[in-house]
Amino acid sequence: MTESSGTPGIDSTVPPSGSGCVECLERDGWWFHLRRCAQCGHIGCCDSSPAQHASAHAAETGHQIVRSFEPGEDWFWHYGEAQYYDGPDLAPPASRPETQPVPGGKVPDDWKAHLHR
């Protein structure tokens, strides 16, 4: 594992995997907000989203640190410690495109009823 930032679990040289949740896009699903794995760049949906792919990725891979992939947000979250975390700038882009709608993907009309709280 490369840790160019000097912080275990963060590789600041790895670009994001795309502009939407990898698994949701593969399955014609949808997401509320996006999270970026700070170690491998995987883009997954947040825990408010129906499928919660970002936290599933962390559980499956052991990659514990994510960064928000929303415009204007630069916070990190450490799943293992269940707390916010300080981290470096990551390889661009820093967020999904601002023109990309929220929620994203194949969003049902009743999407609010499917959010996790």
N, C-alpha and C positions, 0 to 999 in steps of 0.2 A: 504494500500500500504506500503510495506517495503522499506525503503530507507537506506540501510546499509551504503551507502557512505556518508550520511549526506547531500547529495544534492537532493533537491526535483526533482522527475522525473527520478532518477537513482537508480537502485538496482544492486549493483555490485556483488551480490551473484547468480543472475539468469543466467544460461548458455544459449547460443544461441539455437534457435529452430531447427537448422540443418545446413547444409553446402550450401544450395541454397535457393532461394526465395520460400517461402511456397506456395503462390498462383500460381506462374508460374509452379512449379512442379505438383501441383494438376490439372492444366489445360493444360499440355504439352506445356507451354509457354517457354520463354527464357528471359534472363536478360543480361545487360551490366556489371554493377557493383552492389555490394551488400551493404546493410545498416542493422545495427543491432539496434533494439529498446533498449535503455539503461534502460528501465523500466521493460519490460517483456521478452526480448530476441528474439522477433519476427524478423526473417530475411526476408527482402523485397528487391525488386530491386530499383535501384536509379532512379532519375528523368530523366536521359538520356535514360533509358529503356522504351520500348513501353508502359508497363502497369503501371509504377510508383507506385508499391505496397507499398514501404516504406512510402512515403508521404500520400498515401491513408490510411495506418494503423494509422498514426499520426492523421489524420483528423477524423477518425472513433472512435478512442479510447481516444484521448486527450493526448496520450503519445508523447510529443513534442521533445524529445531529441533522436538522433540516433548517432551511432558511425560507422565509416567506418568498413566494414567487409572484406577489401582487405588486402592482405599480405603487411606488411611494413607501413601501415597507422594507425595512432592512434588518428585521429581528431574526434571531436564531432560536431554536427550541431544541433542547436535549431530552429525548424520550426517556433515556435511562435514568436521568436525574430529575425528570419532570419539572424542569425549570427553564427560564429564558437563559440564553447563553450569549456571550460576546464572541464575535468572529470577524474575520477579515473580509475585504471585498473579494467576491468570487468572479470567475471568468464571465464575461458578458454573454448574453444579455442578463441583466439583473432581475427582470420580471417578464411576465407574459406581455404581449403587445397591449398598449393602452386601448387600442381599438377593438380588442377581443372582448366579446360580451361576457358578463357575469350574471348568472352561472353560464358555464360553457359546455360544449358537447351536444348530445341529442337530448335536450331539456324537455321534460314533460310539462304540460300546462299546469299541473298541480304540484310543481316541484317543491314549493314551500312545505307541503305536508310530508315530504320525504327527508327533510333535514334532520340530522342528529343534533340534539341540544346539549 
